[in-house]
Amino acid sequence: MGGELTAQVSATAPSSNSVVTQLWRFGLVGCVGAVVDFGSLQLMIRAGVQPDVARAVSFLFGSTVAYLLNRRFTFPSRRNTREVVAVAAVYGATFVLILGVNLLTRTLVPDWAWPITVAWVVSQGIGTSFNFLAQRRLVFRPVPAGVAPA
């Protein structure tokens, strides 16, 4: 069973763990997640959903897509309980961060300046930066050479 997990991680792990490679892949995956996030936000706003609720739900949609793609293409995934708990904690912290930044930005931006879009861009940028650093350091920590994933 341990060999199967090692083979599975090796088969899905990116070929390079360098920060540059991971940033590039994280950025591409992030673009896909951002399209899902912003697209669902706009659809919900047009459907009359309250902006803070729409932002919370759109974050969940975009983050789910981004996590699944990052697990596959950006970071070597162990697919174990520790990873799931760490992902939940990081996304929970990111969720609180983006909602706080989103609300603060919407409060500070005048109504004539596209407050929902500006707030989304600002909260997405800050949340994405935090998320990358936290995933790289806490969730998908590099596996030392010659050591089987836990």
TIVEX-53977 format. One record per residue: residue number from 1; chain; residue in one letter; x, y, z of N, C-alpha, C, O in turn. Coordinates in nm, 3 decimals. Example, Ala and Ser with C-alpha at 12.3 -4.5 7.8 and 13.67 -1.06 7.14 Angstrom:
BEGIN
ATOM   seq   mol   type      n_px      n_py      n_pz     ca_px     ca_py     ca_pz      c_px      c_py      c_pz      o_px      o_py      o_pz
ATOM     1     A      A     1.319    -0.569     0.780     1.230    -0.450     0.780     1.320    -0.330     0.780     1.424    -0.332     0.846
ATOM     2     A      S     1.285    -0.225     0.708     1.367    -0.106     0.714     1.290     0.003     0.787     1.341     0.114     0.804
***
This chain:
BEGIN
ATOM   seq   mol   type      n_px      n_py      n_pz     ca_px     ca_py     ca_pz      c_px      c_py      c_pz      o_px      o_py      o_pz
ATOM     1     A      M     0.082    -0.119     0.000     0.000     0.000     0.000     0.087     0.125     0.000     0.056     0.220    -0.072
ATOM     2     A      G     0.195     0.129     0.080     0.285     0.244     0.082     0.347     0.268    -0.055     0.365     0.383    -0.096
ATOM     3     A      G     0.381     0.159    -0.125     0.438     0.172    -0.259     0.339     0.230    -0.357     0.377     0.305    -0.447
ATOM     4     A      E     0.211     0.195    -0.340     0.107     0.251    -0.427     0.097     0.402    -0.408     0.085     0.477    -0.504
ATOM     5     A      L     0.102     0.445    -0.281     0.093     0.588    -0.253     0.214     0.661    -0.311     0.199     0.767    -0.372
ATOM     6     A      T     0.332     0.604    -0.294     0.453     0.665    -0.349     0.443     0.674    -0.501     0.478     0.776    -0.560
ATOM     7     A      A     0.396     0.567    -0.564     0.380     0.568    -0.710     0.277     0.672    -0.752     0.294     0.741    -0.852
ATOM     8     A      Q     0.169     0.681    -0.674     0.064     0.778    -0.707     0.118     0.920    -0.695     0.092     1.003    -0.782
ATOM     9     A      V     0.191     0.950    -0.587     0.248     1.083    -0.569     0.347     1.112    -0.681     0.347     1.222    -0.736
ATOM    10     A      S     0.431     1.015    -0.713     0.530     1.036    -0.820     0.462     1.059    -0.954     0.509     1.141    -1.033
ATOM    11     A      A     0.354     0.988    -0.979     0.285     1.002    -1.107     0.216     1.137    -1.121     0.201     1.187    -1.232
ATOM    12     A      T     0.174     1.197    -1.008     0.101     1.323    -1.017     0.186     1.443    -0.978     0.143     1.557    -0.997
ATOM    13     A      A     0.305     1.420    -0.924     0.389     1.531    -0.879     0.447     1.605    -0.999     0.482     1.544    -1.099
ATOM    14     A      P     0.458     1.737    -0.988     0.521     1.813    -1.095     0.668     1.773    -1.105     0.728     1.727    -1.007
ATOM    15     A      S     0.725     1.792    -1.223     0.863     1.750    -1.246     0.963     1.837    -1.172     1.077     1.794    -1.153
ATOM    16     A      S     0.926     1.955    -1.129     1.020     2.043    -1.059     0.951     2.106    -0.939     0.836     2.150    -0.948
ATOM    17     A      N     1.022     2.109    -0.828     0.970     2.172    -0.708     1.027     2.312    -0.687     1.010     2.371    -0.581
ATOM    18     A      S     1.095     2.366    -0.789     1.153     2.499    -0.772     1.042     2.602    -0.753     0.931     2.586    -0.804
ATOM    19     A      V     1.073     2.705    -0.679     0.974     2.807    -0.651     0.928     2.876    -0.779     0.812     2.913    -0.791
ATOM    20     A      V     1.017     2.892    -0.875     0.980     2.956    -1.002     0.878     2.870    -1.077     0.777     2.920    -1.126
ATOM    21     A      T     0.905     2.740    -1.085     0.812     2.649    -1.152     0.678     2.647    -1.080     0.572     2.652    -1.142
ATOM    22     A      Q     0.684     2.640    -0.947     0.559     2.638    -0.871     0.483     2.769    -0.885     0.360     2.768    -0.896
ATOM    23     A      L     0.551     2.882    -0.884     0.483     3.011    -0.904     0.416     3.017    -1.041     0.302     3.063    -1.053
ATOM    24     A      W     0.485     2.972    -1.144     0.430     2.972    -1.279     0.304     2.886    -1.286     0.201     2.930    -1.336
ATOM    25     A      R     0.313     2.764    -1.235     0.198     2.673    -1.236     0.085     2.726    -1.148    -0.032     2.719    -1.184
ATOM    26     A      F     0.122     2.779    -1.031     0.023     2.836    -0.940    -0.050     2.951    -1.008    -0.171     2.966    -0.993
ATOM    27     A      G     0.024     3.032    -1.082    -0.036     3.144    -1.155    -0.134     3.098    -1.262    -0.243     3.153    -1.275
ATOM    28     A      L    -0.095     2.996    -1.338    -0.185     2.943    -1.442    -0.311     2.883    -1.380    -0.422     2.909    -1.425
ATOM    29     A      V    -0.290     2.801    -1.277    -0.405     2.741    -1.208    -0.490     2.852    -1.146    -0.613     2.846    -1.150
ATOM    30     A      G    -0.424     2.952    -1.090    -0.495     3.064    -1.030    -0.583     3.138    -1.129    -0.691     3.186    -1.094
ATOM    31     A      C    -0.536     3.149    -1.253    -0.618     3.214    -1.357    -0.747     3.136    -1.380    -0.854     3.195    -1.394
ATOM    32     A      V    -0.736     3.005    -1.384    -0.856     2.921    -1.402    -0.948     2.939    -1.281    -1.068     2.960    -1.297
ATOM    33     A      G    -0.892     2.931    -1.161    -0.972     2.950    -1.040    -1.035     3.089    -1.035    -1.149     3.104    -0.991
ATOM    34     A      A    -0.960     3.189    -1.079    -1.011     3.327    -1.078    -1.128     3.343    -1.175    -1.224     3.414    -1.146
ATOM    35     A      V    -1.120     3.278    -1.290    -1.231     3.284    -1.386    -1.357     3.223    -1.323    -1.466     3.278    -1.334
ATOM    36     A      V    -1.339     3.109    -1.257    -1.453     3.045    -1.190    -1.505     3.135    -1.078    -1.626     3.155    -1.065
ATOM    37     A      D    -1.414     3.190    -0.998    -1.451     3.276    -0.885    -1.524     3.401    -0.934    -1.636     3.428    -0.892
ATOM    38     A      F    -1.460     3.478    -1.022    -1.519     3.604    -1.067    -1.645     3.580    -1.151    -1.742     3.654    -1.141
ATOM    39     A      G    -1.641     3.477    -1.234    -1.760     3.446    -1.315    -1.880     3.411    -1.229    -1.991     3.457    -1.254
ATOM    40     A      S    -1.858     3.328    -1.128    -1.969     3.291    -1.041    -2.015     3.411    -0.957    -2.134     3.426    -0.929
ATOM    41     A      L    -1.921     3.497    -0.917    -1.957     3.619    -0.844    -2.050     3.705    -0.929    -2.155     3.750    -0.882
ATOM    42     A      Q    -2.011     3.728    -1.054    -2.093     3.812    -1.142    -2.232     3.751    -1.166    -2.332     3.822    -1.167
ATOM    43     A      L    -2.236     3.620    -1.186    -2.366     3.554    -1.205    -2.455     3.569    -1.083    -2.574     3.597    -1.095
ATOM    44     A      M    -2.396     3.552    -0.965    -2.477     3.565    -0.843    -2.522     3.709    -0.820    -2.635     3.732    -0.778
ATOM    45     A      I    -2.434     3.806    -0.846    -2.473     3.947    -0.832    -2.589     3.979    -0.925    -2.686     4.043    -0.885
ATOM    46     A      R    -2.578     3.933    -1.049    -2.687     3.957    -1.147    -2.816     3.887    -1.106    -2.925     3.932    -1.142
ATOM    47     A      A    -2.803     3.778    -1.031    -2.922     3.705    -0.985    -2.979     3.765    -0.856    -3.079     3.717    -0.804
ATOM    48     A      G    -2.914     3.872    -0.805    -2.966     3.942    -0.689    -2.912     3.894    -0.555    -2.965     3.932    -0.450
ATOM    49     A      V    -2.808     3.811    -0.556    -2.749     3.765    -0.430    -2.673     3.881    -0.367    -2.605     3.957    -0.436
ATOM    50     A      Q    -2.684     3.895    -0.236    -2.615     4.001    -0.162    -2.464     3.988    -0.188    -2.411     3.877    -0.185
ATOM    51     A      P    -2.392     4.100    -0.213    -2.252     4.095    -0.253    -2.158     4.017    -0.160    -2.070     3.946    -0.207
ATOM    52     A      D    -2.175     4.030    -0.028    -2.086     3.958     0.064    -2.111     3.807     0.058    -2.017     3.728     0.065
ATOM    53     A      V    -2.235     3.769     0.045    -2.269     3.626     0.032    -2.216     3.574    -0.102    -2.159     3.465    -0.108
ATOM    54     A      A    -2.236     3.651    -0.207    -2.188     3.611    -0.339    -2.036     3.595    -0.338    -1.984     3.501    -0.398
ATOM    55     A      R    -1.965     3.686    -0.271    -1.819     3.677    -0.265    -1.775     3.552    -0.189    -1.680     3.485    -0.228
ATOM    56     A      A    -1.843     3.521    -0.082    -1.810     3.401    -0.004    -1.829     3.275    -0.087    -1.743     3.187    -0.088
ATOM    57     A      V    -1.941     3.265    -0.155    -1.970     3.146    -0.236    -1.877     3.138    -0.356    -1.829     3.030    -0.390
ATOM    58     A      S    -1.850     3.252    -0.420    -1.760     3.250    -0.536    -1.619     3.208    -0.494    -1.551     3.138    -0.569
ATOM    59     A      F    -1.576     3.249    -0.376    -1.446     3.205    -0.324    -1.444     3.053    -0.309    -1.346     2.988    -0.347
ATOM    60     A      L    -1.550     2.997    -0.256    -1.556     2.851    -0.238    -1.548     2.779    -0.373    -1.478     2.678    -0.385
ATOM    61     A      F    -1.618     2.829    -0.472    -1.613     2.767    -0.606    -1.472     2.776    -0.665    -1.414     2.675    -0.707
ATOM    62     A      G    -1.417     2.897    -0.668    -1.285     2.918    -0.728    -1.176     2.844    -0.653    -1.085     2.787    -0.715
ATOM    63     A      S    -1.183     2.843    -0.521    -1.081     2.776    -0.441    -1.085     2.625    -0.456    -0.981     2.560    -0.455
ATOM    64     A      T    -1.204     2.569    -0.469    -1.215     2.425    -0.489    -1.148     2.385    -0.620    -1.073     2.288    -0.625
ATOM    65     A      V    -1.176     2.459    -0.725    -1.113     2.431    -0.855    -0.961     2.448    -0.844    -0.886     2.363    -0.891
ATOM    66     A      A    -0.917     2.557    -0.782    -0.773     2.583    -0.771    -0.704     2.475    -0.687    -0.596     2.429    -0.724
ATOM    67     A      Y    -0.764     2.434    -0.577    -0.702     2.330    -0.494    -0.686     2.201    -0.572    -0.578     2.140    -0.572
ATOM    68     A      L    -0.791     2.159    -0.639    -0.784     2.033    -0.714    -0.677     2.039    -0.823    -0.605     1.941    -0.844
ATOM    69     A      L    -0.667     2.151    -0.892    -0.566     2.165    -0.997    -0.425     2.180    -0.938    -0.330     2.123    -0.991
ATOM    70     A      N    -0.412     2.257    -0.830    -0.280     2.272    -0.768    -0.229     2.139    -0.713    -0.110     2.108    -0.722
ATOM    71     A      R    -0.319     2.062    -0.656    -0.281     1.932    -0.602    -0.228     1.840    -0.712    -0.142     1.756    -0.689
ATOM    72     A      R    -0.281     1.858    -0.829    -0.244     1.773    -0.942    -0.121     1.825    -1.017    -0.034     1.747    -1.055
ATOM    73     A      F    -0.114     1.957    -1.039    -0.013     2.012    -1.131     0.095     2.100    -1.067     0.203     2.114    -1.124
ATOM    74     A      T     0.068     2.159    -0.950     0.162     2.256    -0.896     0.250     2.199    -0.785     0.373     2.213    -0.789
ATOM    75     A      F     0.189     2.137    -0.689     0.260     2.088    -0.572     0.251     1.936    -0.565     0.149     1.878    -0.603
ATOM    76     A      P     0.358     1.869    -0.517     0.349     1.725    -0.497     0.252     1.698    -0.382     0.272     1.748    -0.271
ATOM    77     A      S     0.151     1.619    -0.406     0.047     1.594    -0.308     0.066     1.459    -0.242     0.093     1.358    -0.309
ATOM    78     A      R     0.053     1.458    -0.111     0.062     1.332    -0.036    -0.075     1.265    -0.025    -0.084     1.144    -0.003
ATOM    79     A      R    -0.182     1.345    -0.040    -0.319     1.296    -0.030    -0.342     1.217     0.100    -0.395     1.106     0.098
ATOM    80     A      N    -0.301     1.276     0.211    -0.320     1.211     0.339    -0.400     1.304     0.432    -0.435     1.415     0.394
ATOM    81     A      T    -0.427     1.257     0.553    -0.508     1.333     0.648    -0.442     1.465     0.685    -0.509     1.568     0.694
ATOM    82     A      R    -0.310     1.464     0.707    -0.240     1.587     0.743    -0.257     1.693     0.635    -0.279     1.810     0.664
ATOM    83     A      E    -0.248     1.650     0.509    -0.263     1.744     0.399    -0.404     1.801     0.395    -0.421     1.921     0.375
ATOM    84     A      V    -0.504     1.718     0.413    -0.643     1.763     0.410    -0.669     1.864     0.522    -0.733     1.967     0.499
ATOM    85     A      V    -0.619     1.835     0.642    -0.637     1.928     0.754    -0.564     2.059     0.728    -0.619     2.166     0.755
ATOM    86     A      A    -0.442     2.051     0.676    -0.365     2.172     0.645    -0.434     2.254     0.537    -0.440     2.377     0.547
ATOM    87     A      V    -0.485     2.189     0.435    -0.557     2.260     0.328    -0.680     2.330     0.386    -0.705     2.446     0.355
ATOM    88     A      A    -0.754     2.260     0.469    -0.874     2.320     0.529    -0.836     2.443     0.612    -0.905     2.545     0.606
ATOM    89     A      A    -0.728     2.434     0.688    -0.685     2.548     0.770    -0.640     2.665     0.684    -0.676     2.780     0.711
ATOM    90     A      V    -0.562     2.637     0.580    -0.514     2.745     0.492    -0.630     2.810     0.419    -0.639     2.933     0.414
ATOM    91     A      Y    -0.719     2.729     0.362    -0.833     2.789     0.292    -0.928     2.860     0.387    -0.990     2.959     0.349
ATOM    92     A      G    -0.940     2.811     0.510    -1.022     2.882     0.610    -0.964     3.019     0.641    -1.037     3.118     0.647
ATOM    93     A      A    -0.832     3.024     0.662    -0.766     3.153     0.689    -0.776     3.245     0.568    -0.800     3.365     0.582
ATOM    94     A      T    -0.757     3.189     0.449    -0.768     3.268     0.326    -0.910     3.322     0.309    -0.929     3.436     0.269
ATOM    95     A      F    -1.009     3.240     0.341    -1.149     3.278     0.333    -1.176     3.400     0.421    -1.235     3.498     0.375
ATOM    96     A      V    -1.132     3.394     0.547    -1.151     3.507     0.639    -1.078     3.631     0.587    -1.131     3.741     0.591
ATOM    97     A      L    -0.955     3.611     0.540    -0.876     3.722     0.487    -0.944     3.789     0.368    -0.958     3.911     0.367
ATOM    98     A      I    -0.988     3.711     0.268    -1.047     3.773     0.149    -1.182     3.839     0.181    -1.215     3.944     0.124
ATOM    99     A      L    -1.259     3.778     0.270    -1.386     3.843     0.304    -1.364     3.975     0.378    -1.435     4.072     0.353
ATOM   100     A      G    -1.266     3.978     0.468    -1.234     4.102     0.538    -1.182     4.210     0.445    -1.225     4.325     0.451
ATOM   101     A      V    -1.089     4.173     0.358    -1.034     4.269     0.261    -1.142     4.314     0.164    -1.150     4.432     0.130
ATOM   102     A      N    -1.227     4.221     0.121    -1.336     4.254     0.029    -1.431     4.356     0.092    -1.467     4.455     0.028
ATOM   103     A      L    -1.470     4.332     0.215    -1.562     4.424     0.284    -1.497     4.561     0.306    -1.559     4.664     0.282
ATOM   104     A      L    -1.372     4.560     0.352    -1.300     4.686     0.374    -1.286     4.764     0.244    -1.309     4.885     0.241
ATOM   105     A      T    -1.248     4.696     0.138    -1.230     4.764     0.008    -1.362     4.820    -0.043    -1.367     4.933    -0.091
ATOM   106     A      R    -1.469     4.740    -0.032    -1.600     4.790    -0.078    -1.644     4.912     0.001    -1.712     5.000    -0.052
ATOM   107     A      T    -1.606     4.917     0.129    -1.640     5.031     0.214    -1.562     5.156     0.173    -1.614     5.267     0.179
ATOM   108     A      L    -1.436     5.137     0.131    -1.349     5.250     0.099    -1.361     5.301    -0.045    -1.328     5.416    -0.072
ATOM   109     A      V    -1.407     5.216    -0.136    -1.416     5.254    -0.277    -1.549     5.323    -0.303    -1.654     5.272    -0.263
ATOM   110     A      P    -1.546     5.438    -0.369    -1.673     5.507    -0.399    -1.763     5.420    -0.490    -1.714     5.339    -0.568
ATOM   111     A      D    -1.893     5.439    -0.477    -1.988     5.361    -0.555    -1.968     5.375    -0.705    -1.997     5.281    -0.780
ATOM   112     A      W    -1.920     5.488    -0.751    -1.905     5.509    -0.895    -1.783     5.439    -0.951    -1.762     5.438    -1.073
ATOM   113     A      A    -1.700     5.379    -0.865    -1.575     5.319    -0.911    -1.579     5.166    -0.915    -1.479     5.101    -0.885
ATOM   114     A      W    -1.692     5.108    -0.950    -1.706     4.962    -0.960    -1.663     4.894    -0.831    -1.570     4.814    -0.833
ATOM   115     A      P    -1.727     4.923    -0.720    -1.679     4.873    -0.590    -1.672     4.721    -0.580    -1.581     4.668    -0.516
ATOM   116     A      I    -1.763     4.650    -0.640    -1.762     4.504    -0.629    -1.642     4.447    -0.705    -1.573     4.358    -0.655
ATOM   117     A      T    -1.617     4.498    -0.825    -1.504     4.448    -0.904    -1.370     4.487    -0.842    -1.280     4.405    -0.833
ATOM   118     A      V    -1.358     4.612    -0.798    -1.233     4.657    -0.735    -1.208     4.576    -0.608    -1.095     4.533    -0.583
ATOM   119     A      A    -1.311     4.556    -0.528    -1.296     4.479    -0.404    -1.256     4.335    -0.434    -1.175     4.277    -0.362
ATOM   120     A      W    -1.311     4.278    -0.540    -1.274     4.141    -0.577    -1.126     4.135    -0.617    -1.054     4.045    -0.573
ATOM   121     A      V    -1.081     4.230    -0.698    -0.942     4.230    -0.745    -0.846     4.245    -0.626    -0.748     4.172    -0.617
ATOM   122     A      V    -0.874     4.338    -0.537    -0.786     4.360    -0.422    -0.786     4.238    -0.331    -0.680     4.190    -0.292
ATOM   123     A      S    -0.904     4.187    -0.297    -0.911     4.071    -0.207    -0.850     3.947    -0.271    -0.788     3.865    -0.203
ATOM   124     A      Q    -0.868     3.932    -0.401    -0.811     3.817    -0.472    -0.658     3.823    -0.473    -0.592     3.722    -0.452
ATOM   125     A      G    -0.604     3.941    -0.498    -0.458     3.956    -0.500    -0.395     3.926    -0.364    -0.296     3.853    -0.357
ATOM   126     A      I    -0.451     3.980    -0.259    -0.398     3.956    -0.125    -0.419     3.811    -0.084    -0.329     3.747    -0.030
ATOM   127     A      G    -0.538     3.758    -0.110    -0.567     3.620    -0.075    -0.480     3.521    -0.152    -0.436     3.421    -0.095
ATOM   128     A      T    -0.456     3.547    -0.279    -0.374     3.458    -0.361    -0.229     3.456    -0.312    -0.167     3.350    -0.306
ATOM   129     A      S    -0.177     3.572    -0.278    -0.039     3.578    -0.227    -0.026     3.500    -0.097     0.067     3.420    -0.082
ATOM   130     A      F    -0.117     3.522    -0.005    -0.116     3.449     0.121    -0.131     3.299     0.096    -0.059     3.218     0.155
ATOM   131     A      N    -0.223     3.262     0.008    -0.252     3.122    -0.019    -0.131     3.049    -0.077    -0.101     2.937    -0.036
ATOM   132     A      F    -0.060     3.111    -0.171     0.057     3.047    -0.229     0.162     3.020    -0.121     0.213     2.909    -0.109
ATOM   133     A      L     0.193     3.122    -0.043     0.295     3.106     0.061     0.255     3.000     0.163     0.337     2.919     0.203
ATOM   134     A      A     0.130     3.002     0.204     0.083     2.904     0.303     0.080     2.762     0.245     0.119     2.667     0.314
ATOM   135     A      Q     0.036     2.747     0.121     0.035     2.613     0.062     0.177     2.561     0.044     0.203     2.444     0.072
ATOM   136     A      R     0.266     2.644    -0.001     0.405     2.601    -0.023     0.474     2.564     0.108     0.549     2.467     0.113
ATOM   137     A      R     0.448     2.641     0.214     0.517     2.619     0.341     0.445     2.521     0.435     0.510     2.450     0.511
ATOM   138     A      L     0.312     2.518     0.431     0.238     2.441     0.530     0.169     2.316     0.475     0.162     2.214     0.543
ATOM   139     A      V     0.119     2.323     0.354     0.039     2.213     0.301     0.124     2.118     0.218     0.133     1.999     0.249
ATOM   140     A      F     0.185     2.169     0.114     0.258     2.085     0.019     0.409     2.102     0.040     0.482     2.137    -0.053
ATOM   141     A      R     0.452     2.078     0.162     0.596     2.089     0.191     0.673     1.991     0.107     0.629     1.878     0.085
ATOM   142     A      P     0.790     2.033     0.059     0.871     1.942    -0.023     0.907     1.815     0.053     0.936     1.819     0.173
ATOM   143     A      V     0.904     1.703    -0.018     0.945     1.576     0.037     1.094     1.563     0.012     1.137     1.569    -0.103
ATOM   144     A      P     1.176     1.544     0.118     1.320     1.527     0.097     1.349     1.409     0.007     1.278     1.308     0.011
ATOM   145     A      A     1.453     1.421    -0.075     1.491     1.315    -0.167     1.517     1.186    -0.090     1.582     1.187     0.014
ATOM   146     A      G     1.465     1.076    -0.141     1.486     0.946    -0.081     1.391     0.914     0.033     1.400     0.805     0.091
ATOM   147     A      V     1.300     1.004     0.067     1.207     0.980     0.175     1.068     0.959     0.116     1.021     1.042     0.038
ATOM   148     A      A     1.003     0.851     0.152     0.867     0.823     0.105     0.772     0.918     0.175     0.789     0.945     0.294
ATOM   149     A      P     0.671     0.969     0.105     0.572     1.058     0.168     0.501     0.989     0.283     0.479     0.868     0.280
ATOM   150     A      A     0.467     1.068     0.384     0.397     1.014     0.502     0.254     0.980     0.471     0.181     0.933     0.559
***
